Amino acid sequence: MEDKICCFTGRRNIPEEYSEMVYSRLEEEIHKAVKDGFTCFISGFASGTDLMASEIVLNLRDKCKGVRLVAYLPYKERKNSKKIQDLLQLCDDIKPCSDRYFKGCYHKRNRQMVDACQKVIAVTDGKEGGGTGYTIDYARKKNVDIEIIKFGDDNK
């Protein structure tokens, strides 16, 4: 049986006052996805949403047999912080989307994640633009199921 795949997209900078709510909602949506048969989760390993979701999946993986975490890096050497390096070592697979950095490699990575999945869990403040907005728009064009978690003053 083929994996049902879910990927994450979201803001890198989540204000402190919303981080607990975002974490809780991400955890809830990831648990729902597992109940719906999703076993493979893709993270782009950016700061903020991606790392938060990756940690949740890794915690869940210890409790749910068959759950996997796959890192989609925009380019092979994208391993900034010690935290990212440590989390990458725990992934079931790492897929660099390019051998080296080039303008547009992050958008390429985002398209590849959406193309590989049946569901996107997105965290946004509702502002347009950036990689999150681009990925949500791309997922809509591809008719991929999207669950949006909103935070911010307009989304309380």
N, CA and C atoms as a LAMMPS dump frame, in Angstrom:
ITEM: TIMESTEP
0
ITEM: NUMBER OF ATOMS
468
ITEM: BOX BOUNDS ff ff ff
-5.0000000000000000e+02 5.0000000000000000e+02
-5.0000000000000000e+02 5.0000000000000000e+02
-5.0000000000000000e+02 5.0000000000000000e+02
ITEM: ATOMS id mol type element x y z
1 1 1 N 0.831 -1.177 0
2 1 2 C 0 0 0
3 1 3 C 0.883 1.251 0
4 2 1 N 0.512 2.214 -0.818
5 2 2 C 1.277 3.441 -0.949
6 2 3 C 0.96 4.407 0.192
7 3 1 N 1.983 5.15 0.617
8 3 2 C 1.801 6.135 1.684
9 3 3 C 0.839 7.242 1.275
10 4 1 N 0.03 7.688 2.24
11 4 2 C -0.68 8.949 2.092
12 4 3 C 0.269 9.988 2.663
13 5 1 N 0.506 11.042 1.887
14 5 2 C 1.558 11.999 2.223
15 5 3 C 0.976 13.382 2.506
16 6 1 N 1.499 13.992 3.558
17 6 2 C 1.105 15.332 3.982
18 6 3 C 2.361 16.183 4.104
19 7 1 N 2.296 17.425 3.636
20 7 2 C 3.441 18.315 3.82
21 7 3 C 3.029 19.554 4.606
22 8 1 N 4.022 20.286 5.052
23 8 2 C 3.809 21.486 5.864
24 8 3 C 4.354 22.702 5.14
25 9 1 N 3.68 23.813 5.332
26 9 2 C 4.191 25.107 4.918
27 9 3 C 3.755 26.098 5.976
28 10 1 N 4.531 27.139 6.169
29 10 2 C 4.124 28.112 7.171
30 10 3 C 5.157 29.171 7.419
31 11 1 N 4.726 30.147 8.156
32 11 2 C 5.587 31.284 8.472
33 11 3 C 6.787 30.837 9.298
34 12 1 N 7.894 31.486 9.033
35 12 2 C 9.119 31.196 9.777
36 12 3 C 9.121 31.888 11.128
37 13 1 N 8.559 33.073 11.153
38 13 2 C 8.56 33.861 12.387
39 13 3 C 7.156 33.89 12.971
40 14 1 N 6.946 33.075 13.976
41 14 2 C 5.665 33.042 14.674
42 14 3 C 5.876 33.794 15.987
43 15 1 N 5.149 34.915 16.173
44 15 2 C 5.331 35.674 17.414
45 15 3 C 5.09 34.806 18.643
46 16 1 N 5.851 35.077 19.667
47 16 2 C 5.814 34.309 20.915
48 16 3 C 4.393 34.109 21.437
49 17 1 N 3.575 35.16 21.372
50 17 2 C 2.223 35.066 21.936
51 17 3 C 1.316 34.09 21.173
52 18 1 N 1.726 33.665 19.975
53 18 2 C 0.924 32.719 19.194
54 18 3 C 1.553 31.334 19.097
55 19 1 N 2.786 31.183 19.549
56 19 2 C 3.494 29.914 19.331
57 19 3 C 2.819 28.732 20.022
58 20 1 N 2.308 28.911 21.22
59 20 2 C 1.637 27.808 21.915
60 20 3 C 0.367 27.384 21.182
61 21 1 N -0.418 28.366 20.725
62 21 2 C -1.643 28.074 19.975
63 21 3 C -1.312 27.355 18.658
64 22 1 N -0.299 27.852 17.952
65 22 2 C 0.094 27.239 16.68
66 22 3 C 0.566 25.812 16.913
67 23 1 N 1.393 25.608 17.929
68 23 2 C 1.887 24.263 18.238
69 23 3 C 0.715 23.319 18.518
70 24 1 N -0.215 23.768 19.339
71 24 2 C -1.375 22.953 19.698
72 24 3 C -2.225 22.607 18.47
73 25 1 N -2.467 23.597 17.607
74 25 2 C -3.261 23.359 16.393
75 25 3 C -2.517 22.447 15.412
76 26 1 N -1.218 22.612 15.303
77 26 2 C -0.428 21.716 14.445
78 26 3 C -0.513 20.286 14.952
79 27 1 N -0.354 20.134 16.241
80 27 2 C -0.439 18.807 16.847
81 27 3 C -1.805 18.175 16.564
82 28 1 N -2.841 18.957 16.721
83 28 2 C -4.211 18.482 16.463
84 28 3 C -4.382 18.06 15.004
85 29 1 N -3.908 18.871 14.07
86 29 2 C -4.06 18.563 12.643
87 29 3 C -3.21 17.369 12.221
88 30 1 N -2.036 17.228 12.805
89 30 2 C -1.188 16.074 12.489
90 30 3 C -1.835 14.795 13.02
91 31 1 N -2.384 14.843 14.217
92 31 2 C -3.094 13.678 14.765
93 31 3 C -4.294 13.314 13.884
94 32 1 N -5.043 14.317 13.434
95 32 2 C -6.177 14.066 12.526
96 32 3 C -5.691 13.404 11.241
97 33 1 N -4.584 13.906 10.701
98 33 2 C -4.047 13.335 9.464
99 33 3 C -3.677 11.866 9.649
100 34 1 N -3.056 11.538 10.779
101 34 2 C -2.701 10.143 11.052
102 34 3 C -3.976 9.296 11.136
103 35 1 N -4.997 9.802 11.818
104 35 2 C -6.271 9.075 11.904
105 35 3 C -6.893 8.872 10.525
106 36 1 N -6.632 9.824 9.605
107 36 2 C -7.147 9.725 8.238
108 36 3 C -6.256 8.875 7.333
109 37 1 N -5.229 8.242 7.917
110 37 2 C -4.398 7.317 7.154
111 37 3 C -3.11 7.889 6.602
112 38 1 N -2.772 9.123 6.932
113 38 2 C -1.507 9.693 6.467
114 38 3 C -0.373 9.118 7.307
115 39 1 N 0.655 8.642 6.629
116 39 2 C 1.784 8.024 7.323
117 39 3 C 3.107 8.723 7.032
118 40 1 N 3.171 9.476 5.955
119 40 2 C 4.413 10.152 5.576
120 40 3 C 4.189 11.661 5.642
121 41 1 N 5.082 12.335 6.368
122 41 2 C 4.999 13.784 6.524
123 41 3 C 6.268 14.414 5.981
124 42 1 N 6.091 15.446 5.155
125 42 2 C 7.215 16.137 4.519
126 42 3 C 7.378 17.506 5.15
127 43 1 N 8.607 17.815 5.518
128 43 2 C 8.941 19.128 6.059
129 43 3 C 10.035 19.757 5.208
130 44 1 N 9.896 21.049 4.961
131 44 2 C 10.924 21.781 4.224
132 44 3 C 12.073 22.249 5.104
133 45 1 N 11.969 22.017 6.405
134 45 2 C 13.014 22.293 7.393
135 45 3 C 13.45 23.753 7.46
136 46 1 N 12.489 24.657 7.261
137 46 2 C 12.733 26.074 7.531
138 46 3 C 12.431 26.314 9.003
139 47 1 N 12.861 27.445 9.517
140 47 2 C 12.567 27.81 10.9
141 47 3 C 11.062 27.977 11.075
142 48 1 N 10.622 27.992 12.304
143 48 2 C 9.21 28.239 12.591
144 48 3 C 8.351 27.018 12.387
145 49 1 N 7.356 27.15 11.53
146 49 2 C 6.357 26.107 11.302
147 49 3 C 6.971 24.751 10.98
148 50 1 N 7.903 24.722 10.033
149 50 2 C 8.475 23.445 9.578
150 50 3 C 9.136 22.676 10.716
151 51 1 N 9.929 23.378 11.505
152 51 2 C 10.627 22.692 12.597
153 51 3 C 9.661 22.279 13.701
154 52 1 N 8.667 23.13 13.965
155 52 2 C 7.659 22.801 14.97
156 52 3 C 6.913 21.525 14.548
157 53 1 N 6.473 21.477 13.306
158 53 2 C 5.744 20.315 12.796
159 53 3 C 6.638 19.075 12.79
160 54 1 N 7.903 19.241 12.444
161 54 2 C 8.843 18.106 12.422
162 54 3 C 8.983 17.491 13.805
163 55 1 N 9.1 18.334 14.817
164 55 2 C 9.22 17.824 16.186
165 55 3 C 7.961 17.062 16.604
166 56 1 N 6.794 17.564 16.218
167 56 2 C 5.535 16.888 16.544
168 56 3 C 5.483 15.52 15.872
169 57 1 N 5.855 15.467 14.594
170 57 2 C 5.844 14.187 13.871
171 57 3 C 6.822 13.214 14.504
172 58 1 N 7.999 13.686 14.868
173 58 2 C 8.983 12.793 15.491
174 58 3 C 8.47 12.246 16.821
175 59 1 N 7.809 13.076 17.611
176 59 2 C 7.214 12.594 18.866
177 59 3 C 6.116 11.579 18.597
178 60 1 N 5.335 11.815 17.584
179 60 2 C 4.238 10.912 17.228
180 60 3 C 4.771 9.604 16.644
181 61 1 N 5.856 9.71 15.91
182 61 2 C 6.457 8.527 15.277
183 61 3 C 6.833 7.481 16.323
184 62 1 N 7.247 7.937 17.489
185 62 2 C 7.606 7.009 18.561
186 62 3 C 6.397 6.229 19.074
187 63 1 N 5.196 6.784 18.895
188 63 2 C 3.968 6.164 19.4
189 63 3 C 3.155 5.459 18.317
190 64 1 N 3.309 5.879 17.07
191 64 2 C 2.49 5.337 15.973
192 64 3 C 3.374 4.637 14.947
193 65 1 N 3.204 3.36 14.861
194 65 2 C 3.983 2.569 13.913
195 65 3 C 3.672 3.012 12.485
196 66 1 N 4.713 3.14 11.688
197 66 2 C 4.541 3.47 10.274
198 66 3 C 4.621 4.942 9.938
199 67 1 N 4.581 5.826 10.94
200 67 2 C 4.68 7.259 10.674
201 67 3 C 6.131 7.594 10.338
202 68 1 N 6.291 8.371 9.265
203 68 2 C 7.637 8.726 8.792
204 68 3 C 7.758 10.227 8.578
205 69 1 N 8.972 10.737 8.727
206 69 2 C 9.274 12.143 8.463
207 69 3 C 10.336 12.214 7.378
208 70 1 N 10.037 12.989 6.335
209 70 2 C 10.971 13.172 5.229
210 70 3 C 11.301 14.662 5.115
211 71 1 N 12.58 14.972 5.053
212 71 2 C 13.035 16.356 4.893
213 71 3 C 13.249 16.644 3.414
214 72 1 N 12.629 17.71 2.936
215 72 2 C 12.871 18.207 1.583
216 72 3 C 13.682 19.492 1.738
217 73 1 N 14.967 19.408 1.47
218 73 2 C 15.834 20.576 1.578
219 73 3 C 15.869 21.3 0.238
220 74 1 N 15.911 22.639 0.243
221 74 2 C 15.942 23.376 -1.028
222 74 3 C 17.224 23.108 -1.818
223 75 1 N 18.316 22.845 -1.103
224 75 2 C 19.579 22.461 -1.739
225 75 3 C 20.386 21.633 -0.75
226 76 1 N 21.297 20.86 -1.288
227 76 2 C 22 19.817 -0.526
228 76 3 C 22.659 20.3 0.76
229 77 1 N 23.291 21.437 0.738
230 77 2 C 24.052 21.89 1.902
231 77 3 C 23.249 22.777 2.852
232 78 1 N 21.939 22.808 2.728
233 78 2 C 21.076 23.644 3.58
234 78 3 C 20.902 22.983 4.944
235 79 1 N 21.86 23.213 5.806
236 79 2 C 21.812 22.612 7.143
237 79 3 C 22.299 23.647 8.149
238 80 1 N 21.582 24.764 8.251
239 80 2 C 22.025 25.913 9.054
240 80 3 C 22.416 25.612 10.482
241 81 1 N 21.446 25.444 11.314
242 81 2 C 21.677 25.412 12.752
243 81 3 C 21.935 23.998 13.28
244 82 1 N 22.42 23.96 14.494
245 82 2 C 22.607 22.674 15.184
246 82 3 C 21.264 21.974 15.347
247 83 1 N 20.21 22.741 15.646
248 83 2 C 18.875 22.155 15.813
249 83 3 C 18.427 21.465 14.519
250 84 1 N 18.628 22.126 13.391
251 84 2 C 18.258 21.524 12.099
252 84 3 C 19.093 20.275 11.856
253 85 1 N 20.378 20.345 12.1
254 85 2 C 21.249 19.181 11.899
255 85 3 C 20.813 18.009 12.772
256 86 1 N 20.481 18.305 14.031
257 86 2 C 20.048 17.241 14.942
258 86 3 C 18.733 16.61 14.477
259 87 1 N 17.785 17.436 14.045
260 87 2 C 16.499 16.907 13.567
261 87 3 C 16.663 16.112 12.271
262 88 1 N 17.54 16.578 11.394
263 88 2 C 17.764 15.857 10.131
264 88 3 C 18.256 14.434 10.382
265 89 1 N 19.057 14.256 11.422
266 89 2 C 19.565 12.92 11.739
267 89 3 C 18.448 11.965 12.148
268 90 1 N 17.313 12.52 12.577
269 90 2 C 16.189 11.69 13.01
270 90 3 C 15.185 11.406 11.888
271 91 1 N 15.385 12.025 10.736
272 91 2 C 14.456 11.842 9.611
273 91 3 C 14.595 10.448 9.007
274 92 1 N 13.509 9.99 8.422
275 92 2 C 13.521 8.703 7.734
276 92 3 C 14.162 8.812 6.353
277 93 1 N 14.149 10.021 5.794
278 93 2 C 14.755 10.246 4.485
279 93 3 C 15.025 11.74 4.343
280 94 1 N 16.038 12.093 3.559
281 94 2 C 16.358 13.483 3.262
282 94 3 C 16.454 13.61 1.753
283 95 1 N 15.681 14.541 1.206
284 95 2 C 15.669 14.738 -0.248
285 95 3 C 16.063 16.174 -0.573
286 96 1 N 17.285 16.378 -1.022
287 96 2 C 17.64 17.722 -1.484
288 96 3 C 17 17.944 -2.861
289 97 1 N 16.405 19.106 -3.048
290 97 2 C 15.717 19.4 -4.307
291 97 3 C 16.661 19.971 -5.355
292 98 1 N 17.877 20.291 -4.952
293 98 2 C 18.89 20.789 -5.872
294 98 3 C 20.264 20.49 -5.271
295 99 1 N 21.272 20.395 -6.119
296 99 2 C 22.629 20.174 -5.633
297 99 3 C 23.198 21.417 -4.961
298 100 1 N 22.798 22.593 -5.459
299 100 2 C 23.335 23.835 -4.906
300 100 3 C 22.266 24.925 -4.901
301 101 1 N 22.549 25.97 -4.151
302 101 2 C 21.625 27.095 -4.064
303 101 3 C 21.502 27.788 -5.419
304 102 1 N 20.298 28.191 -5.766
305 102 2 C 20.062 29.075 -6.906
306 102 3 C 18.798 29.869 -6.604
307 103 1 N 18.671 31.01 -7.247
308 103 2 C 17.484 31.83 -7.037
309 103 3 C 16.269 31.024 -7.483
310 104 1 N 15.339 30.845 -6.584
311 104 2 C 14.146 30.059 -6.897
312 104 3 C 14.176 28.642 -6.357
313 105 1 N 15.278 28.243 -5.697
314 105 2 C 15.358 26.855 -5.207
315 105 3 C 14.333 26.591 -4.103
316 106 1 N 13.974 27.615 -3.33
317 106 2 C 12.976 27.409 -2.278
318 106 3 C 11.589 27.188 -2.894
319 107 1 N 11.263 27.93 -3.942
320 107 2 C 9.98 27.713 -4.63
321 107 3 C 9.947 26.339 -5.293
322 108 1 N 11.081 25.93 -5.86
323 108 2 C 11.158 24.587 -6.461
324 108 3 C 10.894 23.531 -5.395
325 109 1 N 11.521 23.682 -4.227
326 109 2 C 11.317 22.756 -3.118
327 109 3 C 9.843 22.712 -2.726
328 110 1 N 9.218 23.873 -2.607
329 110 2 C 7.807 23.937 -2.218
330 110 3 C 6.904 23.246 -3.242
331 111 1 N 7.176 23.443 -4.514
332 111 2 C 6.387 22.755 -5.561
333 111 3 C 6.573 21.247 -5.477
334 112 1 N 7.8 20.791 -5.264
335 112 2 C 8.05 19.36 -5.172
336 112 3 C 7.33 18.736 -3.976
337 113 1 N 7.277 19.468 -2.869
338 113 2 C 6.568 18.95 -1.696
339 113 3 C 5.075 18.808 -2.019
340 114 1 N 4.493 19.84 -2.599
341 114 2 C 3.059 19.799 -2.934
342 114 3 C 2.793 18.706 -3.963
343 115 1 N 3.651 18.589 -4.963
344 115 2 C 3.464 17.566 -6.001
345 115 3 C 3.505 16.155 -5.434
346 116 1 N 4.191 15.979 -4.315
347 116 2 C 4.35 14.644 -3.725
348 116 3 C 3.234 14.287 -2.744
349 117 1 N 2.367 15.245 -2.393
350 117 2 C 1.431 14.981 -1.303
351 117 3 C -0.038 15.075 -1.717
352 118 1 N -0.878 14.62 -0.798
353 118 2 C -2.321 14.716 -0.97
354 118 3 C -2.939 15.734 -0.012
355 119 1 N -2.134 16.243 0.913
356 119 2 C -2.636 17.199 1.908
357 119 3 C -1.51 18.147 2.31
358 120 1 N -1.898 19.416 2.522
359 120 2 C -0.97 20.433 3.017
360 120 3 C -1.545 20.999 4.309
361 121 1 N -0.718 21.069 5.331
362 121 2 C -1.09 21.779 6.556
363 121 3 C -0.272 23.068 6.541
364 122 1 N -0.985 24.215 6.509
365 122 2 C -0.345 25.521 6.368
366 122 3 C -0.6 26.381 7.596
367 123 1 N 0.424 27.089 8.022
368 123 2 C 0.313 28.026 9.139
369 123 3 C 0.592 29.42 8.59
370 124 1 N -0.371 30.325 8.754
371 124 2 C -0.21 31.661 8.183
372 124 3 C -0.857 32.724 9.052
373 125 1 N -0.36 33.935 8.89
374 125 2 C -0.967 35.084 9.54
375 125 3 C -1.965 35.746 8.595
376 126 1 N -2.178 35.157 7.44
377 126 2 C -3.141 35.666 6.478
378 126 3 C -2.585 36.706 5.528
379 127 1 N -1.356 37.154 5.753
380 127 2 C -0.753 38.141 4.852
381 127 3 C -0.33 37.445 3.569
382 128 1 N -0.46 38.164 2.488
383 128 2 C -0.13 37.576 1.195
384 128 3 C 1.37 37.561 0.964
385 129 1 N 1.774 36.746 0.021
386 129 2 C 3.163 36.719 -0.393
387 129 3 C 4.018 35.744 0.383
388 130 1 N 5.29 35.741 0.03
389 130 2 C 6.252 34.854 0.665
390 130 3 C 6.069 33.416 0.236
391 131 1 N 6.919 32.57 0.774
392 131 2 C 6.889 31.156 0.415
393 131 3 C 5.614 30.459 0.838
394 132 1 N 5.054 30.864 1.979
395 132 2 C 3.821 30.24 2.453
396 132 3 C 2.663 30.549 1.511
397 133 1 N 2.5 31.819 1.167
398 133 2 C 1.439 32.211 0.237
399 133 3 C 1.604 31.53 -1.11
400 134 1 N 2.839 31.483 -1.598
401 134 2 C 3.136 30.829 -2.872
402 134 3 C 2.734 29.357 -2.825
403 135 1 N 3.086 28.682 -1.727
404 135 2 C 2.81 27.253 -1.603
405 135 3 C 1.317 26.98 -1.473
406 136 1 N 0.602 27.804 -0.714
407 136 2 C -0.85 27.652 -0.598
408 136 3 C -1.497 27.836 -1.965
409 137 1 N -1.102 28.865 -2.697
410 137 2 C -1.662 29.099 -4.044
411 137 3 C -1.364 27.931 -4.976
412 138 1 N -0.145 27.418 -4.921
413 138 2 C 0.233 26.291 -5.773
414 138 3 C -0.595 25.052 -5.425
415 139 1 N -0.775 24.796 -4.135
416 139 2 C -1.578 23.64 -3.704
417 139 3 C -3.021 23.782 -4.189
418 140 1 N -3.565 24.989 -4.128
419 140 2 C -4.929 25.217 -4.628
420 140 3 C -5.019 24.923 -6.123
421 141 1 N -4.029 25.382 -6.877
422 141 2 C -4.012 25.134 -8.329
423 141 3 C -3.933 23.642 -8.638
424 142 1 N -3.245 22.894 -7.774
425 142 2 C -3.087 21.445 -7.978
426 142 3 C -4.23 20.645 -7.337
427 143 1 N -5.215 21.347 -6.754
428 143 2 C -6.357 20.708 -6.084
429 143 3 C -5.948 19.765 -4.955
430 144 1 N -4.921 20.177 -4.214
431 144 2 C -4.479 19.417 -3.052
432 144 3 C -5.263 19.932 -1.849
433 145 1 N -5.696 19.025 -0.998
434 145 2 C -6.422 19.381 0.222
435 145 3 C -5.53 20.243 1.111
436 146 1 N -6.071 21.362 1.611
437 146 2 C -5.288 22.28 2.447
438 146 3 C -6.021 22.526 3.756
439 147 1 N -5.306 22.379 4.847
440 147 2 C -5.815 22.755 6.166
441 147 3 C -5.012 23.973 6.608
442 148 1 N -5.698 25.105 6.812
443 148 2 C -5.011 26.35 7.154
444 148 3 C -5.209 26.675 8.63
445 149 1 N -4.099 26.912 9.293
446 149 2 C -4.08 27.35 10.686
447 149 3 C -3.679 28.818 10.664
448 150 1 N -4.577 29.696 11.105
449 150 2 C -4.285 31.141 11.09
450 150 3 C -3.952 31.626 12.492
451 151 1 N -3.026 32.571 12.537
452 151 2 C -2.682 33.228 13.79
453 151 3 C -2.587 34.722 13.537
454 152 1 N -2.602 35.49 14.602
455 152 2 C -2.438 36.938 14.491
456 152 3 C -3.651 37.67 14.994
457 153 1 N -3.55 38.986 15.047
458 153 2 C -4.613 39.832 15.592
459 153 3 C -5.936 39.66 14.86
460 154 1 N -5.904 39.445 13.559
461 154 2 C -7.129 39.283 12.779
462 154 3 C -7.731 37.887 12.891
463 155 1 N -7.017 36.961 13.547
464 155 2 C -7.417 35.55 13.541
465 155 3 C -7.625 34.983 14.933
466 156 1 N -7.903 35.822 15.9
467 156 2 C -8.079 35.334 17.281
468 156 3 C -9.399 34.636 17.446
